[in-house]
Amino acid sequence: MAEKVRYYLEQSVPELEDLQNKGLFEKQEITMIMRRRTDFEHRIQGRGSSTRDFIKYAEFESNLEKLRKKRYTRLSKVGLVDTKPSISDWAGVRRILFIYQRGTFKYPSNLQLWSNYLNFAKENGAIKVIYKIYSKLLQLQPRNVDAWLSAAKYEFEINNNAKGSRVLFQRSLRLNPESLELWLNYFQFELTYISKLLTRRKVLGLMTESQQLDQMDKEKNEYEEKLNNDEISNDLDDDQIALPTEELRDELNHLPEVDMNMLGNPETNPALKGDVALAIFDNCMIQISKLNINDNKKFILIESFLKVVDNFDDLNQDYLYLHILNYLQDKEAEDLRTILIDITLAIRNVKVEDKNFATNLQLSVNKFLAYKMKIKNPELTTEYVKYLNNFITSESNKTNDLLRAIIKKCQN
């Protein structure tokens, strides 16, 4: 153990010498730092070590790095420090990452260590390290749903890599087909991707398929030109968006890459209407049919899918709603909850102030009256009235008066 401790401490000598030569730390402070590191190294190398020792060690090094940066900033303004890049500029971050790496190797099941490791790598923009962390974490904990979701979210939201995120979702579901959370998030991801893709085309003014192809070729050429000129790293994924003009930089930020399979428009390409997301819904329903899930939990899940669709008013929501409703009517046609979803679908995502509210409300009421005559269930009236009451506000206006009159009619 002593040899390991000595080896790791010797690795930090050049960094400490550089800090002293730059005038950022005095000799007494360097001695104190070495003593603290020696103490921490003995702790984490000992048999009685714990995850807390690694976390405390990383916290000490993080505070030391913050102090170094503050002193460097203050002294560089008055020209009292050499600003030429040297080992102490990056050694602190590298040491902290190494501490977390050793900690996760020794305690691979401790999620706190993995979380701290990931957060620190993200804060410091260590992209290669982040990929290595996710790869190792998912390899060691393939049943960790939160880890899969975090990796997929990072790939899509930070790296703008929809293909990579999709691959992660698919792999996670192969290993965790019973995870309803994964199915729901995958469904939401596909709708988000379509929504951002359509927004991107709107911003660029791409309407025809030929325009979309031209734009794809233009972005590909710009990317290859920058790559050849070393303006961007070879580590970047080819799917990353290349912004065409400076004026569109803000509007196009965080929008997904163009996919050949997504050419056309929602009228000519089913994928742009949400068929991929609906296929995910169908597969989810197949999986839960294999599980011992009660009807109540099943309806809660389906309602969660409907709530996801509620958030995408730029897509064809009626098309998505009806697909989910058709599934319910095929499997649970007599269930009161299915009937209520059918009745309220017309006003599900319509606000009172919308111009179509009155028309949609009439459709909903007519459907309710038809069901009321057919099934003769007083609970249907109770639940529907409860739903309509959510639209009534404390204000006195014609809409509220109309709603109260409709409720009274439904109760008779």
N, C-alpha and C positions, 0 to 999 in steps of 0.2 A: 504493500500500500504506500509506504514512504517513497518508493521509487516513482510511482505514478504521480504522487503529489508534487515531488521535486520536478518531474518532467513538465507537468502543466504550468507550474510556476515559472520555470525557465523560459517557457514560450512567451511570457508576458514581459520579460526583461527589456527587449528592444522598445516596446511600446512605452514603458515607464521612463526609460532613458530619453525618449523623444519628448515626452511631456515635460520633463525637467529641463531639457535643452531649449525648449520653446518658451520656458518661463511660465507655464500654466500651473505647475505645481512645484512646491518647494521640496527640499530633500526630506524634511521631517514628514511631510504629507505622503511622499512616495513610500517611506518606511512603514507608515500606518496602513497604506493600501496593501502593501505586501503582507503585512501581518494579518489583516482581515481576510485576504485571499487564502493565506495558508490555513487559517482557522476553518474557513468554509470548505476548502478542499478536503481537509481531514474529516469534516462532518459527512460530506456526501460520499466519501470513499469508505467510511466505516460501516460496520455491520448494522449498527443501530440507526442508520440514516433513514430519512423519510422524505416524502414529496415536499413537505414544508421547508426542508433544508435547501432544496433546489430553488424553490420559489423565493426564499429569503436571499439566497445568493444572487439570483437574477435581479431582485429589487435593489440590492446594494450596488451592483454594476450599472443598473439603469440610472440610479441617482448620481453615481460617479460620472456617467456619460453626460447627464444634464448639466452638472457642474462644469465639466470640461467645455461644453458648448457655450455656456454663459460667459465663462472667462475668456474664451477665444473671441466671442463677439465683442465683448467690452474692450479687450486689449488691441484687437485688430483695428478698431476705429481710431485709435490714437497711435497706431504704427508700432506697438511694443511687442508684437509677435510675428514670427515668420509665417506668412500665409501660404507658402509653398506646400502642396499636398504631401503628407508623410504618413507613416504607419499609424500614428495615434488618431488620425482622422477617421479611420474605419475599424480599428482594432476593437474598440468598445462594443460596437454593434455585433461584430463577429464573435466576440467572447460570449455575449449574452445568448446569442443563437446557439452557440456550442453548449452552453450550460443547459438550455432547454432540450437540446438534442440528447444529451447524456441522461437527462431526467426522464424523458419519454422512453428511452431505451431500457432504463432500469425499472420504470413503472409504466408499462405500456397501457395499462387499463385505467390510469388516472386521467379523467377528462379535464380536470383543472389545469394540469400541466400542458396538455394538448391545446387547450383554449388560450392559455397565456402565450404559448409558443406561436400559435397562429396569429394572434392579435399583434404581437410584437413584430413579426415578419411583415404583416400588412402595413403597420404604422411606418415601417422603414422601407417599404417598397421593394422588399426582397422577393421578386416574382419567382425566380427559380427555386428558392427555398420554400415558398408557399406551395408550389406544385409538389415538391418532395414531401412536405408535411402531409398534404392531403393524400398523396399516393400511399404513404406508409400508414397513415391513420386508417384509411379505408381497407387496406390490406389486413391490418391487425384487428379491426373492428367492423367487419362487413355488415353486421346487424345493427350498427349505430345509425339510426334514421337521421338524427340531427346532423351527423357528419356528412352524409350524402346530400342533404338539403343545403348545408353550408357551402359545400364544394360546387354544387350546381348553381347556386345563387351567385357565388363569386365569379364563376366562369361567364355567366350571362350578364350580370349587372356591372361588373368591373371590367372584364376583358372583352365584353361585347361579342362573345363567341357562342352563338346559339347552338351550333352543331355540337360543340363540346359539352354544353349543358345538357342537350338532349341525350347524348351518349351516357352521361352520368345518371340521368333519370332512368334510362332503360336498364343499365347495369344494376342500379339499386333495386329496381322492381323484380329483376330476375332473382335477386338474393332475398328480397323481402316482399314477396307478392301479397302478403296479408296486411301490409301497412297501408291503411286508409289515408294517412297523412301524405304519404308519398304519391299516391294516385291523385289526390286532390291538388297537390302542388304541381304535379306534372301537367294536369289539366289547365291550371292557371297559367303555367309557363307558356304553353302553346297558344293560348288566347292572347297573352301579353306580346308574344313574338309577332303574331299576325297584326295586332293593333299598332305596334311600333313600325312594322314594315309598311303598312298602309299610310301611316303618318309620314314616314320617310319619303314615300312616293309623292305624297301631296305637297310636301315642302319643296321637293325637287321639280315638281310639275311633270312627273312621268305618268303619262296616261296610256300610251299604246305600248305594245310588247316590243316593238322595234326601238322605241325610246329607252325602254328598260335595258335592252341588250346593249345599246350604245353606251349607256351610263355604266354598265358593268365592265365593258371593255375599257372605258376611259379610266375607271378607278383601278382596274388591274394594271394598266400601263403606268399610271402615276405611282402605284405601289412598287412596281418593279424598278422604276427609275430611282425612287428614293432608296430602295434596297441596294441597288448598284452603286449609289453615291454614298452609302453608309450613313444615310440620314436617319435610318431606323435600324433597330437591332435585328439580327437574323433570328432571334428567339421569338419574335412576334408571330402570331398565327396568321396564315394567309387570309383568314376570314375577317380580320379586323377592318373596320370601315376606313376608307381613305376619304377625307373630306374634300369635296371638289372645289369649293371656293371659301375664301376667308369670311364672306358675309354670312354664310350658312353654318359657320362653326358652332354657334350656340344652339341653333335649332336642331342640328343633326347629332348633337352630342348624345351618347348612350343609345343610339338607334341601331338596330341589328343589320347584319350584312345581307346582301342580296343573294338569294338562293335560286338556282336555275329552276327548281321545282315550284317556285313561287311566282313565276311569270304570269302575265295575264291580269285579270281582275276578278273580284268575287263572283261575278256572273258567269265567267268562263272557266274559272279554276276552283273546284270544290274545296281545295285545301285552304283557300283564302276566305271561305265562308265558315271555316271552323271544323271541317270534317276530321282533321287529325285529332283535335281535342275531343270530338264526339266518339272517335274510335277508342280513345283512352277511357272515356266514361263507360263504353260498352265492355271493355276488357275488365275494368274495375268491377262492374256488376257481375261478370262471370266469376271473378275471383271470390267475391263475397258470398256468392251462392254456394261455394265450396266450404265456406266457414260456418261455424255455428253462431250466426248473428241473428238476434231477434229483430222482429219487424220494426220496433221503435227505433233502434239504432240505425237500421237500414234507411228509414225515412229521414232521420237526422242527417245522414250522409248525403242523401239525394238533395235535401234542402240546402246543404252546404255547397253542392255543385251549382244549384240555382243561384245562390248568393254570389258565387264567383262570376257567373254570367251577368248579374246585375251591375257589375263594375265596368262593363265594356259596352257603353252606349254607342260607341263608334262602329261596332260590329252589328251584324244582323241577329239581334237578340231573339226575335221571334223564331227564327230557324233553329237556334240552339235550344230555346225553351221547349219547342214542340217535340224535338227529338227525345228529350228527357221525359216529357209528359207521355209520349207514345210508349216509352218503355214501361212506365208506371201503369198505363192503361192496359198494356199487354199482360203484365204480371200481377198487378194489384188493382184491377178495375173496380172492384166493389168496396175497396177501402175508402173510408170517409176522407182521409188525408189526400188521397189521389183526386177525389172529386173536388175538394177545396182548392187544390193546386190548379185544376182545370178551370174552375170558376173564376179564380182571382188572377189568372195569367194575363188577362187583357189589361188589368190595372196594376200589375205587379211593379212595373218600373216607370210608371207615369206619375208626374207630380200634379197636384191640384191646379196649379197655375198654367199647366200646359194646355194648348188649344185643343188637343185630342182627348183631354180627360173626360169630357161629357160623353163623347161617342164611345170611348172604351168602357166607361162606366155602364152605359146602356147595354153593351154587349155582355158585360159581366152579370148584370142584374137579370137579363133575359135567360142566360144560361143557368143562373141560380134558380129561377122560377121553374124552369123545365126539370131540373134535378129534384126540386122540392116536391113537385107533383109525382115524380116517378118513385122516389125512395121513401117518402113519408117519415123522415128522421128528424125530430126536433133539434137534435144536436147540430145538424147541418146549419140550421138557422142561427143558432147561438154562436157558432164559430164564424159564420159569415158576417153577422152583425158586429162581432168583436173586431173583425178585420176592417170593416168600413169605418168604425169609430176612430181608427188610427188616422184617418184623413181629416177628421173634424178638429178645427182649432178653436181657440177661445174667442176669436174675432166674430163679429156679427156681419155676415155677408150672404149673398145669394147662394154661393156654393155650399156653405154650411147648412143653410136652410134646405137646399135640395137634398143633401146627404141625409139630413134628419127625416125628411119626407120619404126618402127611399127606404131607410131603415124601418120606419113605421109600416111601410107597405110590405116589406119582407117579413115582418113579424106577424102580420095578419094572416 
